[in-house]
């Protein structure tokens, strides 16, 4: 990708085909947007231009920041380490509760975005001693070409890549995208088609397909997050069905994060999630056989910490994003009983803590 293309934010794409009526169908995600010249898909960043579908946000970002890896959230992937985080604009879902709607729904990309080539991203991550780079804030599948190029540049420096995604992507681009990722946090937004269609404008089944693909066909370390919205996806029956499916299809070692909703975007009429709801959800997940279930967006040291599934010992103590007690040996096993902890661990934890460091990057 040359500098002129980066400055323009334009990149060629391959996941599309022409229909008999002359429209081009985007085959990146299950929305299958059908576009005439000049039209954009629902994601806004993929546009029909000059007879093909282009990515219009290549090399551009809504901002860069170094975060704790636990903020993604990932609790079993290089705990305590810093991650260079960024996103672009747009999204291929239409979640009414979006907590990052100012980025995911942005239609003013030129005024919002900084510019950075994949090489500049890798340079910055290396300079700031980041163990990984996260494609986040909005869903990276819609800027697949940019994310893949950045992941390749970072991998050459020994920097790993993290996708924070809803997993709403078609089979062929899914294989390409995750081939370059080392870890992912996937939003499993609910466990009913009603919720996905009414609240997110999408479908549940493709997301479940992505989760099974990650588990059975890749080596990507992944964790799940479900934002619990009062009255929408927090019933005990739904949580039991969801956690049972996770155990049966993904296994008991996949960490699951239940996080608290706060009123935002188009769901200002719903109350915040009570902490008791998160604790109930965690108890349900553990009762169904999941070994690692967490609470998030609330202060809950027990629900945010990692406990040994063998002897019950405290393995990784967390107070918000600050690590405390470390109960693992140098091989990622419980120091008390030697039960392995599922995940990706360095011999010792990082010490980034709760810090948040905004970053400016030159292309």
Order of alpha helices (4+ residues) and beta strands (2+ residues): alpha-beta-beta-beta-beta-beta-beta-beta-beta-beta-alpha-alpha-beta-alpha-beta-alpha-beta-alpha-beta-alpha-alpha-beta-alpha-beta-alpha-beta-alpha-beta-beta-beta-beta
